[in-house]
Amino acid sequence: MSAVLLSLDAGVLRITINRPDQRNAANEDVLIGLRAALERAAVDTDVRAVVLTGAGDKAFCSGADLRQARDTGGGVFQGAGDTHPFIAVFLAAERLGKPLMARVNGHAMAGGLGLVCMCDLAVSVEGARFGTPEARVGVFPLMILSYLMRLVPRRRLMEMCLTAESFDAATALDFGLLNRVVTAERLDLEVDALLGKLLANAPTALLLGKKAFRAMEDMTLAQCFEYAQLMIARASQTADAKEGMSAFLEKREPRWPGL
């Protein structure tokens, strides 16, 4: 049975972590599969957006597979080669260039929370719980800390990491980790509604916008201004921008040339 399932329909690639009996814990097969799927999506012109979820209704991803880590003397904690497999997934997500949404169907803990954080948008069921329990097993949420530091206020993040306590979806929404919290019955409706809004927009605009967003996060204000004026000039000359402006002036729906 494949650890990661893929389904492409109407421009949306859906990636499912498929280990429900292990609460969708991330072993090496999962991480290799996620990386490959994101790399495929980046170059596949049929893919306009990506949705990441977990199989079943209990867990999105419970984090690293601790059983594999114990039995192999390290597992996904150690990795192999120059790039840790979790980091390889994060890097693939950063290079994706297309909207990436987390469909949080259940609990997202530790590395699973990191997978939520790497996504551009996240919609969660109200019964899901979140947390960074790493200190309870003798480590620290180092692999996901860079994402958490960009989303969660410092005091709250320190409390999360130092106490290792879990929290509910409403708190995750308040912390800035989620965009929407809905009932289980409305999860797919909300995900599809948000996808519809994304897919209505210019693919090139979203790609360049995501690139700019990432770049400007770590710039000074002056650097942001300089970068922005260069990027808007580039964006305005794309085929999508020309079509979008023409469609607006002609009062019709745009027909995006795309990437």
C-alpha positions as CSV (number, residue, x, y, z in Angstrom):
1,M,0.0,0.0,0.0
2,S,1.4,3.4,-1.0
3,A,2.2,5.7,1.8
4,V,1.2,8.7,-0.3
5,L,-1.8,8.8,-2.6
6,L,-2.2,11.3,-5.5
7,S,-5.3,12.4,-7.4
8,L,-5.4,15.1,-10.1
9,D,-8.8,16.5,-11.1
10,A,-9.8,19.9,-12.6
11,G,-6.4,21.4,-12.0
12,V,-6.1,20.3,-8.4
13,L,-3.6,17.8,-7.2
14,R,-4.7,16.1,-4.0
15,I,-1.9,14.5,-1.9
16,T,-3.0,12.2,0.9
17,I,-0.7,10.8,3.6
18,N,-2.0,7.2,3.6
19,R,-1.1,5.6,7.0
20,P,-4.4,6.0,8.9
21,D,-3.6,3.0,11.2
22,Q,-0.5,4.9,12.3
23,R,-2.3,8.2,12.6
24,N,-0.6,9.2,9.3
25,A,2.8,9.4,11.1
26,A,5.6,10.5,8.7
27,N,8.1,7.8,8.0
28,E,10.7,7.9,5.3
29,D,8.3,6.6,2.7
30,V,5.9,9.4,3.5
31,L,8.5,12.1,3.3
32,I,10.0,10.7,0.0
33,G,6.5,10.5,-1.4
34,L,5.5,14.1,-0.4
35,R,8.7,15.5,-1.8
36,A,8.2,13.7,-5.1
37,A,4.6,14.8,-5.4
38,L,5.4,18.4,-4.8
39,E,8.3,18.3,-7.3
40,R,5.9,16.8,-9.8
41,A,3.3,19.4,-9.2
42,A,5.8,22.2,-9.7
43,V,6.5,21.2,-13.3
44,D,3.1,19.8,-14.3
45,T,1.2,22.5,-16.2
46,D,-2.1,20.6,-15.6
47,V,-1.7,21.4,-11.9
48,R,-3.0,24.8,-10.7
49,A,-3.2,24.1,-7.0
50,V,-2.3,21.4,-4.5
51,V,-4.2,20.1,-1.5
52,L,-2.4,18.1,1.3
53,T,-4.4,16.0,3.7
54,G,-4.4,12.7,5.7
55,A,-6.3,9.5,5.2
56,G,-9.3,8.9,7.5
57,D,-10.9,11.3,10.0
58,K,-8.6,11.0,13.0
59,A,-5.3,12.6,12.1
60,F,-3.8,14.8,9.4
61,C,-0.3,13.8,10.5
62,S,0.8,12.9,14.0
63,G,4.4,13.8,13.3
64,A,7.5,11.7,12.9
65,D,7.1,7.9,13.1
66,L,8.6,7.3,16.6
67,R,8.4,3.5,16.2
68,Q,10.6,3.7,13.1
69,A,12.9,6.1,14.9
70,R,13.3,3.7,17.8
71,D,13.7,0.6,15.7
72,T,16.2,2.1,13.3
73,G,18.2,4.1,15.8
74,G,17.1,7.4,14.4
75,G,14.7,7.1,11.4
76,V,13.4,10.4,10.2
77,F,15.1,12.2,13.1
78,Q,18.5,11.4,11.6
79,G,17.8,11.5,7.9
80,A,20.5,10.6,5.4
81,G,22.7,12.7,3.1
82,D,23.1,16.4,3.1
83,T,19.4,17.3,3.3
84,H,17.1,15.9,6.0
85,P,13.9,14.3,4.5
86,F,11.6,16.7,6.3
87,I,13.6,19.7,5.1
88,A,13.6,18.3,1.6
89,V,9.7,18.3,1.7
90,F,9.7,21.9,3.0
91,L,12.2,23.0,0.3
92,A,10.0,21.3,-2.4
93,A,7.0,23.2,-1.0
94,E,8.9,26.5,-1.2
95,R,9.8,25.8,-4.8
96,L,6.2,24.8,-5.8
97,G,5.1,28.2,-7.0
98,K,1.4,27.2,-6.9
99,P,-1.1,27.5,-4.1
100,L,-0.7,24.8,-1.5
101,M,-3.6,24.2,0.9
102,A,-3.7,22.0,4.0
103,R,-7.0,20.1,4.4
104,V,-6.7,19.4,8.1
105,N,-8.9,16.4,8.6
106,G,-7.7,15.6,12.2
107,H,-4.9,16.1,14.7
108,A,-1.7,17.7,13.4
109,M,1.2,17.3,15.9
110,A,4.9,18.0,15.8
111,G,6.1,17.4,12.2
112,G,2.5,17.2,11.2
113,L,2.0,20.7,12.4
114,G,5.0,21.7,10.3
115,L,3.3,20.3,7.2
116,V,0.3,22.5,8.0
117,C,2.6,25.5,8.4
118,M,4.4,24.9,5.1
119,C,1.1,25.3,3.3
120,D,-0.1,28.7,2.1
121,L,-3.6,28.2,3.5
122,A,-5.1,25.8,6.0
123,V,-8.7,24.7,6.6
124,S,-9.3,22.5,9.7
125,V,-12.1,20.5,11.2
126,E,-13.1,21.9,14.6
127,G,-12.2,18.7,16.4
128,A,-8.6,18.7,15.4
129,R,-5.8,19.3,18.0
130,F,-2.4,20.8,17.4
131,G,0.9,21.0,19.3
132,T,4.6,20.7,19.6
133,P,5.0,17.7,22.0
134,E,8.7,17.1,21.1
135,A,10.0,18.0,24.5
136,R,8.0,15.1,26.0
137,V,10.1,12.6,23.9
138,G,13.4,14.3,24.6
139,V,13.8,16.5,21.6
140,F,12.6,20.0,20.5
141,P,10.5,21.1,17.4
142,L,13.7,22.3,15.6
143,M,12.6,21.0,12.1
144,I,9.4,23.1,12.1
145,L,10.6,26.1,14.2
146,S,11.5,28.3,11.2
147,Y,7.9,28.1,10.0
148,L,6.4,28.5,13.5
149,M,8.5,31.6,14.1
150,R,6.9,33.2,11.0
151,L,3.4,32.5,12.1
152,V,3.0,32.5,15.8
153,P,3.7,35.4,18.2
154,R,6.9,34.8,20.2
155,R,5.4,34.4,23.7
156,R,2.8,32.0,22.5
157,L,5.4,30.0,20.5
158,M,7.7,29.7,23.5
159,E,4.8,28.4,25.6
160,M,3.9,25.9,22.9
161,C,7.4,24.6,22.6
162,L,8.4,24.6,26.3
163,T,5.2,23.2,27.8
164,A,4.5,20.7,24.9
165,E,0.8,21.1,25.6
166,S,-1.7,20.5,22.8
167,F,-4.4,23.0,21.9
168,D,-7.7,23.0,19.9
169,A,-8.5,24.3,16.5
170,A,-10.0,27.6,17.8
171,T,-6.7,28.3,19.5
172,A,-4.7,27.4,16.4
173,L,-6.9,29.8,14.4
174,D,-6.2,32.5,17.0
175,F,-2.4,31.8,16.8
176,G,-2.5,32.3,13.0
177,L,-1.9,28.7,12.1
178,L,-5.2,28.3,10.3
179,N,-7.5,30.2,7.9
180,R,-10.8,28.5,8.6
181,V,-12.2,26.1,11.2
182,V,-15.3,24.2,10.2
183,T,-17.4,21.2,11.1
184,A,-16.3,17.8,9.6
185,E,-19.4,17.9,7.4
186,R,-18.3,21.3,5.9
187,L,-14.6,20.6,5.5
188,D,-14.6,19.6,1.8
189,L,-17.2,22.3,1.0
190,E,-14.9,25.0,2.5
191,V,-11.8,23.6,0.9
192,D,-13.5,23.5,-2.5
193,A,-14.9,27.1,-2.1
194,L,-11.4,28.4,-1.3
195,L,-9.9,26.5,-4.2
196,G,-12.5,28.0,-6.5
197,K,-11.4,31.5,-5.5
198,L,-7.8,30.6,-6.1
199,L,-8.4,29.0,-9.5
200,A,-10.2,32.1,-10.7
201,N,-7.0,34.1,-10.5
202,A,-4.0,34.3,-12.8
203,P,-1.6,31.4,-12.4
204,T,1.4,33.7,-13.1
205,A,0.3,36.3,-10.6
206,L,0.1,33.6,-7.9
207,L,3.5,32.2,-8.8
208,L,5.2,35.6,-8.8
209,G,3.3,36.7,-5.7
210,K,4.3,33.7,-3.7
211,K,7.9,34.2,-4.7
212,A,7.7,37.9,-3.7
213,F,6.0,37.0,-0.4
214,R,8.8,34.6,0.6
215,A,11.6,37.0,-0.5
216,M,10.2,40.1,1.2
217,E,9.7,38.4,4.6
218,D,13.3,38.8,5.5
219,M,14.1,42.2,3.8
220,T,14.3,45.6,5.3
221,L,11.6,48.1,4.4
222,A,13.9,49.8,1.9
223,Q,14.8,46.5,0.3
224,C,11.1,45.6,0.1
225,F,10.4,48.8,-1.8
226,E,13.2,48.2,-4.3
227,Y,12.2,44.6,-4.8
228,A,8.5,45.4,-5.2
229,Q,9.0,48.0,-7.9
230,L,11.1,45.6,-9.9
231,M,8.6,42.7,-9.5
232,I,5.5,44.7,-10.4
233,A,7.2,45.8,-13.7
234,R,7.9,42.1,-14.4
235,A,4.5,41.0,-13.4
236,S,2.7,43.6,-15.6
237,Q,4.4,42.3,-18.7
238,T,3.3,38.6,-18.4
239,A,0.8,37.1,-20.8
240,D,-1.6,36.6,-17.8
241,A,-1.4,40.3,-16.8
242,K,-2.1,41.5,-20.4
243,E,-5.1,39.1,-20.6
244,G,-6.4,40.1,-17.2
245,M,-6.3,43.8,-18.0
246,S,-7.9,43.3,-21.4
247,A,-10.7,41.2,-19.8
248,F,-11.3,43.8,-17.2
249,L,-11.6,46.6,-19.8
250,E,-13.8,44.5,-22.1
251,K,-16.0,43.4,-19.2
252,R,-15.5,39.7,-19.7
253,E,-14.1,36.7,-17.9
254,P,-10.3,36.2,-18.4
255,R,-8.9,33.3,-20.3
256,W,-5.6,32.8,-18.6
257,P,-2.7,31.7,-20.9
258,G,-1.1,30.4,-17.7
259,L,2.4,29.4,-16.8
